[in-house]
Amino acid sequence: MDIAALSADALSRIAAAGDGEALEAVRVALLGKAGSISALLKTMGAMSPEERTARGPAIHGLRETVTAALTARKDALASAALEARLAGETVDLTLPAPETPRGSLHPVSQVMDELAEIFADMGFAVATGPEIEDDWHNFTALNMPESHPARAMHDTFYFEAAEDRQADAPQMLLRTHTSPVQIRTMLDVVSRHPGGAPLRIIAPGRVYRSDSDATHTPMFHQIEGLVIDRGIHLGHLKWTLETFLKAFFKRDDIVLRLRPSYFPFTEPSVEVDVGWTLNGARRALGGDGDAPGCGWMELLGSGMVNRKVIAFGGLDPGEWSGFAFGVGVDRLAMLKYAMDDLRAFFDGDARWLAHYAFSPLDVPTLSAGVGSRA
Ligand code: PHE
């Protein structure tokens, strides 16, 4: 092959090498130990001086041309690779940042905060008590002595007694209502302030009953209210509940109906119904339940604190009187935010939460307590 043909062939192979690896293979084939141009250079040793003078410059020229072409191609490939990287790694700072997933407030937490806020405006502090409670606070001190039939109204989860249990150790259970916080708060206030009352608290929290269907779950939430002062009567209870429900449901036309009822820890006891009217196909709270097409919805239990309970709380029932109430927080949330199935509250389904949960940035968080009581 003549030099010109060799040169043309070498240059086209160099131009065709698509990356550094292919280019190196071409270099080895041309200029490596066994390369074709190296072989040509070796033939010069056997040439006569005339021949060498005649052909030498062309052969050296070929080597220089090829070497220069290899270097140029190598540089071109390197800068093309850099261009490609720069194009691929471009960051457009004008694009909106991707959204960061954010947690949300469960409707129960939201409603507890709303309740704490409404009652704080009426001068109520937030009190708490343990979910693992003893029999005395949950029942006995609330005027349900052992074997009292009202204990059967609560399907209680009892803890099994340990084998080495002391004879006088209390029977432990999961509290069936928030009412034991009434007792704990009175005893606590009495121990810290001689004379005890007055006091005004709400106690939101979890309660447990062995019960499960569309409107009952084994764990649910209640909020307890307790006011102890001098000269408290049913009128105070009714005004407080009315004011709270109007603020909570954001309606001025909330109408209450008080019915005589029975709870061992209140006397008299009052079941509170709220009037509803139809809003499309849905019952909406508000309006007179006795109007045609309307009705009453049972909402909560309440009453004047039983004298025996005041005494169990360490206060003199001759001096102090009070009212108490207990409401289902989950039920309040369902009514306010139009949710149908209580069980969905506790399934932890992310789609349900995405629909019903609340932004953590919009609300105060008072329900965990405001530090001081009464
Ligand atoms: N503790 C009662 C219940 O769980 C509710 C209640 C509380 C009733 C306070 C009267 C007074 O059913």
Boltz pocket constraint, residues with backbone or C-beta under 6 A from the ligand:
constraints:
  - pocket:
      binder: B
      contacts: [[A, 176], [A, 177], [A, 178], [A, 179], [A, 225], [A, 263], [A, 266], [A, 301], [A, 302], [A, 303], [A, 324], [A, 325], [A, 326], [A, 327]]
      max_distance: 6.0
